[in-house]
Amino acid sequence: MTDAPHIPQEDLALYALETLSHEESAALRVHLSQCEVCQAELATLRGDLAMVALSVDQHPLPAGARDRFALRIAEDVRPGQPVVKRAEPVPIDRRRSRFGAAAWPGWLAAAVLLIVAGGLGYEVSVLRARLDDRDSRIAALEANESRVKQVAEVLTAPNAQRVLLTAAKTPPAPTGRVVYLASRGELILQANNLAAVPAGKTYELWVIPADGSAPIPAGLFRPDAAGNGSVVLPSIPQGVQAKAFGVTMEDAAGSKTPTAPILLAGAVPASGL
Amino acid sequence: MHGNDSGDMLLMDRVRGREQRAMTEIFDRYSGLVYSVALRVLKDSGHAEDVMQEIFFQLWRNPDSFSPSRGSLAAWLLVIARNRAIDHLRQRRFSEPVDEVVVASATNLQDEAERGIMMQRVQGILGELPEEQQRSLRLAFFEGLSHSEIAEKTGQPLGTVKTRIRSALTLLRKRLEA
């Protein structure tokens, strides 16, 4: 969900038709990435477009189109190699009649089997390696997707706490914005206009618990050249109700307790949001 | 996803298992639809076949580009076919990646007979739309013209063109639901 107004239906229809310019599409894409309402409407509009596509008169495929496709996917299975046609099954009695009395010596048959088995063994190992590679790529993609989903959920959760962290009297003022989902122990900080940190130092974010217990370290970060820094989903305990958040400067390895002064601080509003 | 689309989903599972026969079954089911859309846009059987072959080959190479969460396979293929044909027509390379295209469709397009009935129904509804709406939609959908290009071609204000396209789609949806 997003607080921005939804995309007008007219514009969404043009987006679905892919007739907008790159710039116009990019602007809509930003909103769409955050707005489930517009995503759903876009999917419905595409469903309408599918119906328009269905209205065209049907034509038979060009001659040989199916064979060309079948050949292409067959070649794709074993790239670079000619398609091997499956051998016709040979009836047992027919085989006997061909080889009957003049059967090959047993050792020759065994050698052939050995070669075939070796070849199959190699093929199996290649396939297994491919499967392993694919599994690891799928696992990486799933992990990435899971993290993206997690970030989106924290940013869009209606019960997430959003706190603006500011430092007074230092124009341009460094600011930090925390989005915190206490029940899941998930937090995102986006900070801007931060001063560069000296060598051997780092900024550290703290969760100040509402029950008065010790501040909880919530991630180290160093700003980029533009003064922007962020902490995304640090490892912090779940279920800690926060009273406030703070940022201090610590040694590069981080600290277990905050070192004064607190450079950025923000209290959680009474409403909790 | 429509309940009757489960056959497509089973086939796609087998395609993920690299089963060529399943892929050719998918091809047999929907290649005519995809080719006809591409032909309507490109008006050239060779180019239309190129687009059609590429769509199915990419589905074979990357079956996960489609998932049931993205709608029914037939509706998804129809949208991809139109978009790829327009890419080809306009020599552009910026249509949305296929794995991001989500199509919500409650229509069962898997059964050929039902598809034929639906096709006639849609043709009837589109034919009854006001001529200006039909023209704007046709230019946008089958020729890939932007709203400003349509406005220039028809001499209508930009806003009017946008409204006509949206109204045409809304009317189509409402009448199909009726």
HADDOCK unambig.tbl for C-alpha pairs under 7 A between the chains (distance, minus, plus):
assign (segid A and resid 9 and name CA) (segid B and resid 166 and name CA) 6.86 0.50 0.50
assign (segid A and resid 10 and name CA) (segid B and resid 162 and name CA) 5.51 0.50 0.50
assign (segid A and resid 10 and name CA) (segid B and resid 163 and name CA) 6.04 0.50 0.50
assign (segid A and resid 10 and name CA) (segid B and resid 166 and name CA) 5.35 0.50 0.50
assign (segid A and resid 13 and name CA) (segid B and resid 166 and name CA) 6.05 0.50 0.50
assign (segid A and resid 17 and name CA) (segid B and resid 141 and name CA) 6.54 0.50 0.50
assign (segid A and resid 18 and name CA) (segid B and resid 95 and name CA) 6.53 0.50 0.50
assign (segid A and resid 19 and name CA) (segid B and resid 144 and name CA) 6.18 0.50 0.50
assign (segid A and resid 19 and name CA) (segid B and resid 145 and name CA) 6.35 0.50 0.50
assign (segid A and resid 19 and name CA) (segid B and resid 146 and name CA) 4.75 0.50 0.50
assign (segid A and resid 20 and name CA) (segid B and resid 146 and name CA) 6.31 0.50 0.50
assign (segid A and resid 43 and name CA) (segid B and resid 102 and name CA) 5.29 0.50 0.50
assign (segid A and resid 43 and name CA) (segid B and resid 103 and name CA) 4.60 0.50 0.50
assign (segid A and resid 43 and name CA) (segid B and resid 104 and name CA) 4.92 0.50 0.50
assign (segid A and resid 44 and name CA) (segid B and resid 103 and name CA) 6.45 0.50 0.50
assign (segid A and resid 44 and name CA) (segid B and resid 104 and name CA) 4.88 0.50 0.50
assign (segid A and resid 44 and name CA) (segid B and resid 105 and name CA) 6.91 0.50 0.50
assign (segid A and resid 46 and name CA) (segid B and resid 79 and name CA) 6.98 0.50 0.50
assign (segid A and resid 46 and name CA) (segid B and resid 103 and name CA) 5.18 0.50 0.50
assign (segid A and resid 46 and name CA) (segid B and resid 104 and name CA) 6.80 0.50 0.50
assign (segid A and resid 47 and name CA) (segid B and resid 75 and name CA) 6.74 0.50 0.50
assign (segid A and resid 47 and name CA) (segid B and resid 103 and name CA) 5.09 0.50 0.50
assign (segid A and resid 47 and name CA) (segid B and resid 104 and name CA) 4.96 0.50 0.50
assign (segid A and resid 47 and name CA) (segid B and resid 105 and name CA) 4.81 0.50 0.50
assign (segid A and resid 48 and name CA) (segid B and resid 169 and name CA) 6.18 0.50 0.50
assign (segid A and resid 48 and name CA) (segid B and resid 173 and name CA) 6.27 0.50 0.50
assign (segid A and resid 49 and name CA) (segid B and resid 79 and name CA) 6.71 0.50 0.50
assign (segid A and resid 50 and name CA) (segid B and resid 75 and name CA) 5.29 0.50 0.50
assign (segid A and resid 50 and name CA) (segid B and resid 78 and name CA) 5.43 0.50 0.50
assign (segid A and resid 50 and name CA) (segid B and resid 79 and name CA) 5.33 0.50 0.50
assign (segid A and resid 51 and name CA) (segid B and resid 122 and name CA) 6.76 0.50 0.50
assign (segid A and resid 53 and name CA) (segid B and resid 37 and name CA) 6.18 0.50 0.50
assign (segid A and resid 53 and name CA) (segid B and resid 78 and name CA) 6.05 0.50 0.50
assign (segid A and resid 54 and name CA) (segid B and resid 119 and name CA) 5.74 0.50 0.50
assign (segid A and resid 55 and name CA) (segid B and resid 119 and name CA) 5.31 0.50 0.50
assign (segid A and resid 55 and name CA) (segid B and resid 122 and name CA) 5.78 0.50 0.50
assign (segid A and resid 55 and name CA) (segid B and resid 123 and name CA) 5.15 0.50 0.50
assign (segid A and resid 56 and name CA) (segid B and resid 36 and name CA) 6.79 0.50 0.50
assign (segid A and resid 56 and name CA) (segid B and resid 37 and name CA) 6.32 0.50 0.50
assign (segid A and resid 56 and name CA) (segid B and resid 40 and name CA) 6.83 0.50 0.50
assign (segid A and resid 57 and name CA) (segid B and resid 36 and name CA) 6.83 0.50 0.50
assign (segid A and resid 58 and name CA) (segid B and resid 32 and name CA) 6.91 0.50 0.50
assign (segid A and resid 58 and name CA) (segid B and resid 33 and name CA) 6.76 0.50 0.50
assign (segid A and resid 58 and name CA) (segid B and resid 36 and name CA) 5.35 0.50 0.50
assign (segid A and resid 59 and name CA) (segid B and resid 32 and name CA) 6.69 0.50 0.50
assign (segid A and resid 59 and name CA) (segid B and resid 36 and name CA) 5.53 0.50 0.50
assign (segid A and resid 60 and name CA) (segid B and resid 32 and name CA) 6.33 0.50 0.50
assign (segid A and resid 61 and name CA) (segid B and resid 32 and name CA) 6.22 0.50 0.50
assign (segid A and resid 61 and name CA) (segid B and resid 35 and name CA) 6.92 0.50 0.50
assign (segid A and resid 69 and name CA) (segid B and resid 53 and name CA) 6.54 0.50 0.50
assign (segid A and resid 70 and name CA) (segid B and resid 24 and name CA) 6.68 0.50 0.50
assign (segid A and resid 73 and name CA) (segid B and resid 20 and name CA) 6.97 0.50 0.50
